Amino acid sequence: MTLEDIAPPLLAADEPAPIIVRNADGASPFFLTCDHYGRMIPRALGDLGIDEKERARHIAWDIGIAGVAEAVSDALGAHLIAQRYSRLVIDCNRPLSAASSIPPISEATTIPGNQGLAQQAAFERQQSIFAPYHRAITEALDQRLQAQRPTILVSLHSFTPVYAGVARPWHIGTLYNRDRRLPQLMLRELRSEPALVVGDNQPYAVSDTTDYTIPVHGEQRGLINTGIEIRQDLVTDESGQREWAARLVRILRKLESELRALA
């Protein structure tokens, strides 16, 4: 008997599925993911032992990115797949082997509901949240490949202005691992706007050990790809989300013909 045979589903029948899909039939070559879109916690896990103030912080989700992702998806007609449960339940942009996959501590906050987690309990989170999300992305990319549709993967995130007491000056960063095609073009366009402080693989760099979406869905398929990180204080409200979505839409539209030539 395997864990899969004995592990019950984490989500009750009346709880929302982990996957949010938008513009699935959109004609755009851009394919958007949003790993930390939401901050829901399955009912069975209660509040993970942390109060509402902590659950609203950046440790639980990428603040503001949901509105940006939806606006970019709608404006471009780009297929968006997003994940509605908190990264504190399981981080859908971490390899399952990573210590931060189900973090016992996030920044300086202890997560009691993640302490001493049994193997079966971790497996329930993997099967109920992580696996369906990435299966949906895999299936969508497989369908695009079969239909011979061009695909450019853009993984959307936001980052906290201060982490562990250190201020982060960047307004936006473009992230990559092995493939620099789209990130370099994004840097060119973003840095043409003099008011912006733009990070080149800042505030994070993509790697096989700390990331999942770009290495697995982008690089393993040979897709042009980039991660985008926007500072959270710039997209906390709707006006900021609209402003940054409009900027990304304008730049991605401008780059589309160059990217098609690179593919």
C-alpha positions as CSV (number, residue, x, y, z in Angstrom):
1,M,0.0,0.0,0.0
2,T,1.4,3.5,-0.9
3,L,0.8,6.9,0.6
4,E,-1.4,7.6,-2.4
5,D,-3.7,4.7,-1.4
6,I,-4.1,5.9,2.2
7,A,-3.9,9.7,2.0
8,P,-7.3,11.4,1.9
9,P,-7.8,14.5,-0.2
10,L,-7.0,17.7,1.8
11,L,-9.8,19.8,0.3
12,A,-13.4,19.1,1.1
13,A,-15.9,18.8,-1.8
14,D,-17.3,22.3,-1.2
15,E,-13.9,24.0,-1.2
16,P,-12.5,25.8,-4.3
17,A,-10.1,23.9,-6.5
18,P,-6.5,25.2,-6.4
19,I,-6.5,26.2,-10.0
20,I,-7.7,29.5,-11.5
21,V,-7.9,29.6,-15.3
22,R,-8.4,32.8,-17.3
23,N,-8.6,33.3,-21.1
24,A,-7.8,29.6,-21.9
25,D,-8.8,30.2,-25.5
26,G,-6.8,33.4,-25.9
27,A,-4.8,33.7,-29.1
28,S,-1.7,35.3,-27.5
29,P,1.7,33.5,-27.6
30,F,2.2,34.6,-24.0
31,F,1.3,32.0,-21.4
32,L,1.1,33.3,-17.9
33,T,1.5,31.5,-14.5
34,C,0.9,32.9,-11.1
35,D,2.2,30.5,-8.4
36,H,1.4,32.7,-5.4
37,Y,-1.8,34.4,-6.5
38,G,-3.9,33.5,-3.5
39,R,-3.7,33.0,0.3
40,M,-6.5,30.6,1.0
41,I,-5.9,27.8,3.6
42,P,-7.8,24.5,3.4
43,R,-10.4,24.2,6.1
44,A,-8.8,21.1,7.5
45,L,-5.6,23.1,8.3
46,G,-7.3,25.8,10.3
47,D,-5.1,28.9,10.4
48,L,-1.8,27.0,10.5
49,G,-1.4,28.5,13.9
50,I,-0.8,32.1,12.8
51,D,-3.1,35.1,13.1
52,E,-4.8,37.0,10.3
53,K,-2.2,39.8,10.3
54,E,0.5,37.2,9.5
55,R,-1.7,35.5,6.9
56,A,-2.1,38.8,5.1
57,R,1.6,39.4,4.9
58,H,4.0,38.6,2.0
59,I,4.9,35.3,3.7
60,A,1.5,33.9,2.7
61,W,1.2,35.2,-0.9
62,D,2.5,37.6,-3.5
63,I,0.6,40.8,-2.6
64,G,-1.0,42.6,-5.6
65,I,0.1,40.2,-8.3
66,A,-3.4,38.7,-8.7
67,G,-4.8,42.0,-10.1
68,V,-1.8,42.5,-12.3
69,A,-2.0,38.9,-13.7
70,E,-5.7,39.2,-14.5
71,A,-5.3,42.6,-16.2
72,V,-2.4,41.4,-18.3
73,S,-4.2,38.2,-19.2
74,D,-7.3,40.1,-20.3
75,A,-5.5,42.8,-22.2
76,L,-3.3,40.3,-24.2
77,G,-5.8,37.5,-24.5
78,A,-3.2,35.4,-22.8
79,H,-3.9,32.1,-21.1
80,L,-3.4,32.5,-17.3
81,I,-3.1,29.6,-14.8
82,A,-2.9,30.7,-11.2
83,Q,-2.9,29.0,-7.8
84,R,-5.3,30.2,-5.1
85,Y,-4.0,28.5,-1.9
86,S,-1.3,30.1,0.3
87,R,2.4,29.3,-0.2
88,L,2.4,28.5,3.5
89,V,0.3,25.4,2.8
90,I,2.7,24.4,0.0
91,D,4.8,26.6,-2.2
92,C,4.0,25.8,-5.8
93,N,7.2,27.4,-7.0
94,R,9.5,25.1,-5.0
95,P,10.7,21.6,-5.7
96,L,9.0,19.2,-3.4
97,S,12.5,18.3,-2.0
98,A,13.2,21.9,-1.0
99,A,13.0,22.8,2.7
100,S,10.9,25.8,1.8
101,S,8.3,23.6,0.0
102,I,6.2,23.5,3.2
103,P,8.1,26.1,5.3
104,P,8.3,25.6,9.1
105,I,9.5,29.2,9.3
106,S,8.9,31.9,6.8
107,E,11.2,35.0,7.1
108,A,11.1,35.3,10.9
109,T,7.6,33.8,11.5
110,T,7.2,30.3,12.9
111,I,4.4,28.4,11.2
112,P,3.1,26.0,13.9
113,G,0.9,24.1,11.5
114,N,4.0,23.2,9.4
115,Q,6.1,22.0,12.3
116,G,7.0,18.3,12.6
117,L,4.7,17.5,9.6
118,A,4.2,13.8,9.1
119,Q,5.0,12.4,5.6
120,Q,1.4,11.6,4.9
121,A,0.3,15.1,5.8
122,A,2.9,16.6,3.5
123,F,1.8,14.2,0.8
124,E,-1.9,15.3,1.1
125,R,-0.8,18.9,0.4
126,Q,1.2,17.8,-2.6
127,Q,-1.6,15.7,-4.1
128,S,-4.4,18.2,-3.4
129,I,-2.7,21.5,-4.3
130,F,0.7,21.2,-5.9
131,A,0.0,18.3,-8.3
132,P,-3.3,19.6,-9.8
133,Y,-1.8,23.0,-10.4
134,H,1.3,21.8,-12.2
135,R,-0.7,19.2,-14.0
136,A,-3.0,21.9,-15.4
137,I,0.0,23.8,-16.7
138,T,1.5,20.7,-18.2
139,E,-1.7,19.8,-20.0
140,A,-2.2,23.3,-21.3
141,L,1.4,23.4,-22.7
142,D,1.0,20.0,-24.2
143,Q,-2.1,21.1,-26.0
144,R,-0.4,24.2,-27.3
145,L,2.5,22.1,-28.6
146,Q,0.1,19.7,-30.3
147,A,-1.6,22.6,-31.9
148,Q,1.8,24.0,-32.9
149,R,1.0,27.3,-31.1
150,P,3.9,29.5,-30.2
151,T,4.4,29.8,-26.4
152,I,6.3,32.2,-24.3
153,L,6.2,31.5,-20.6
154,V,5.9,34.5,-18.2
155,S,5.8,33.7,-14.5
156,L,4.3,36.6,-12.5
157,H,5.3,37.4,-8.9
158,S,5.7,40.3,-6.5
159,F,8.2,40.9,-3.7
160,T,8.3,42.7,-0.4
161,P,10.0,46.1,-0.2
162,V,11.9,45.0,2.9
163,Y,13.1,41.5,3.6
164,A,14.8,40.5,6.9
165,G,15.4,44.2,7.6
166,V,17.1,44.9,4.2
167,A,15.4,47.4,1.9
168,R,15.1,46.4,-1.8
169,P,15.5,49.3,-4.2
170,W,14.2,47.7,-7.4
171,H,10.8,48.5,-8.7
172,I,10.7,45.4,-10.9
173,G,13.1,42.6,-11.7
174,T,13.3,40.1,-14.6
175,L,14.4,36.6,-13.5
176,Y,16.0,33.8,-15.4
177,N,18.2,30.7,-15.2
178,R,19.7,29.4,-18.4
179,D,17.6,31.2,-21.0
180,R,18.2,35.0,-21.1
181,R,16.4,35.7,-24.4
182,L,13.3,37.4,-23.0
183,P,14.9,38.7,-19.8
184,Q,17.5,40.7,-21.8
185,L,14.8,42.2,-24.0
186,M,12.7,43.1,-20.9
187,L,15.7,44.7,-19.3
188,R,16.3,46.8,-22.4
189,E,12.7,48.1,-22.5
190,L,12.3,48.6,-18.8
191,R,15.6,50.4,-18.5
192,S,14.5,52.8,-21.2
193,E,12.1,54.3,-18.6
194,P,14.4,56.5,-16.5
195,A,12.3,56.5,-13.4
196,L,12.6,52.7,-12.9
197,V,15.1,50.8,-10.9
198,V,15.2,47.5,-12.7
199,G,16.7,44.3,-11.3
200,D,18.7,41.9,-13.5
201,N,18.0,38.6,-11.7
202,Q,17.1,40.7,-8.7
203,P,15.7,40.4,-6.0
204,Y,15.9,36.7,-6.8
205,A,17.7,34.5,-9.3
206,V,16.0,31.4,-10.7
207,S,17.7,28.1,-10.0
208,D,16.8,24.4,-10.1
209,T,17.0,24.1,-6.4
210,T,14.8,27.0,-5.4
211,D,12.4,27.2,-8.3
212,Y,10.0,24.9,-10.1
213,T,7.8,26.7,-12.7
214,I,10.6,28.1,-14.9
215,P,13.0,25.2,-14.7
216,V,10.3,22.5,-15.3
217,H,7.7,24.2,-17.5
218,G,10.0,26.6,-19.3
219,E,13.5,25.3,-19.6
220,Q,12.8,21.6,-19.9
221,R,10.5,22.4,-22.8
222,G,12.9,24.9,-24.4
223,L,10.3,27.7,-24.2
224,I,11.3,31.3,-24.2
225,N,10.6,32.3,-20.6
226,T,11.1,34.9,-17.8
227,G,10.0,35.5,-14.3
228,I,8.7,38.9,-13.4
229,E,8.9,40.4,-9.9
230,I,7.1,43.7,-9.0
231,R,7.7,45.4,-5.7
232,Q,4.6,45.0,-3.6
233,D,4.2,48.5,-2.4
234,L,3.7,49.5,-6.1
235,V,0.8,47.1,-6.7
236,T,-1.0,47.1,-3.3
237,D,-4.0,49.0,-4.7
238,E,-6.0,48.7,-7.9
239,S,-4.5,51.8,-9.5
240,G,-1.0,50.4,-9.1
241,Q,-2.0,47.1,-10.4
242,R,-3.5,48.7,-13.5
243,E,-0.4,50.9,-14.1
244,W,2.0,48.0,-13.9
245,A,-0.2,45.7,-15.9
246,A,-0.4,48.4,-18.6
247,R,3.4,48.7,-18.6
248,L,3.9,44.9,-19.0
249,V,1.2,44.7,-21.7
250,R,2.9,47.5,-23.7
251,I,6.3,46.0,-23.5
252,L,5.2,42.4,-24.2
253,R,3.3,43.6,-27.3
254,K,6.3,45.5,-28.5
255,L,8.6,42.5,-28.1
256,E,6.2,39.9,-29.6
257,S,7.6,40.1,-33.1
258,E,11.3,39.9,-31.9
259,L,10.4,36.9,-29.7
260,R,8.7,35.0,-32.5
261,A,11.9,35.4,-34.5
262,L,13.9,34.0,-31.6
263,A,11.7,31.0,-31.0
